[in-house]
Amino acid sequence: MKKAVCVISGGMDSALSAKIAKNKGYELIALHFNYGQRTEKKELESFRKIAKKLEAIEHYEIDLDFFKQIGASALTDKTLDVPIGGIESGVPITYVPFRNGIFISIATALAEKHAAEALFIGVVEEDSSGYPDCRDTYIRSMEKSINLGTKDETQLSIKMPLVHMKKSEIVQKSIELGVPLEDTWSCYKNEDKACGVCDSCRLRLNGFEKAGMVDPIEYV
């Protein structure tokens, strides 16, 4: 069977992306990164549940502690506050410098190891926090670069099925495909009950509201 490396953060978007890969007939190689984010334990727990339910044939949990050394993000530097005043224009302080570029590079190494032909990542450009490494044009350029830097027979295709979707559409599609949304986690701040006020919570809650659905996770 054809194989796909699926980057799964534990959030709703990456869970749906992986489910789409599964439905397209790929065997899943589930990949998760611990990078010193505030909700690292909760995200890892969510990843394990999602990967199990999607029957991934391989699981990788990779530690990238250097992100804490780099800092410059409220997700990895606890001296910086996670914004709770609403989504603002521009690149927010929760952006982790070049995170997706690094994630994709490591995912490519795994894809080459397993002779996978696709890499699925749940980036969202249309209805998101405005992270530059979630843009369609960037991911496409990265795809060209990784294929220049790998074996001729690798020919890896990066799939980003959610990139132009609204959060409400992501919610609707997740429910339609049976994604276990109760196992996903989006909050930037908390690991017990979601805060409901960080950018990620606001986007998630807005998506559920516009979809006319109720979020199954607990909020403060």
Secondary structure, DSSP 8 states (H G I E B T S, - for coil): --EEEEE--SSHHHHHHHHHHHHTT-EEEEEEEE-S-TTHHHHHHHHHHHHHHTT-SEEEEEE-THHHHH--STTT-TTS----S---SS--TT--TTHHHHHHHHHHHHHHHHT-SEEE----STTSS--GGG-HHHHHHHHHHHHHSS-TTT--EEE-TTTT--HHHHHHHHHHHT--GGG----SS-SSSB-S-SHHHHHHHHHHHHHT----S-B-
